[in-house]
Amino acid sequence: MEFSFSSYSDIMGVSYSFSSEIIRPIPPQYQVFINFRGELRRFVKVLVDDLKEELVNVFVDEDAVRGEDLETLFAEIEKSRIAVTIFSERYTESKWCLNELVKINECMDKGKLDVFPVFFNVKAEDVKKLEGNFGENFRTTSSRDKKRTNKWKKALTSVSGKFGLSSQIRFSLSCPFPLF
């Protein structure tokens, strides 16, 4: 006997049927791409586990094969429907994160990707205006790669201006994310 159900997957535009003997499948495409700086691995693991429990297919760059170039990750961003960008104080120390963010912003501008920023122990204003330690880290990183600085600034301003969550707000990671 088959049962239909309504879940987060329905919000994502994908619906499934399942029988009591069959486990519901996770869709093959990545629905959510998570962009973050490595020091947040534990936080991201909790987020990923909760999303997978809700049958959301998630991609984090740790899923990539070591040594793959950014083009491979850019392809995964393009396949995704939502990007969660987790800004932290050290986020702008990583050219990798900033380059992913540029691609996320490009896809968002084309209407192919919804973006949801999370401000983890950093103020949204510091991200938007490149202030505080976040801004200092950005200036240090951008001084080593002047040709990308304007693209990085544009992406930071654009994505940080979206509705998102701050780490000062208490929320449950087990919510099925109807916040998008």
Secondary structure, DSSP 4 states (H G I P E B T S, - for coil): -EEE--SHHHHTT---EEETTSPPPPPSS-SEEEEE-GGGHHHHHHHHHHHHHTT--EEEGGGSPTT--HHHHHHHHHH-SEEEEEE-TTGGG-HHHHHHHHHHHHHHHTTS-EEEEEESSS-HHHHHHT-HHHHHHHHHHHHT-GGGHHHHHHHHHHHHTS--EETTS---TTS--TT-
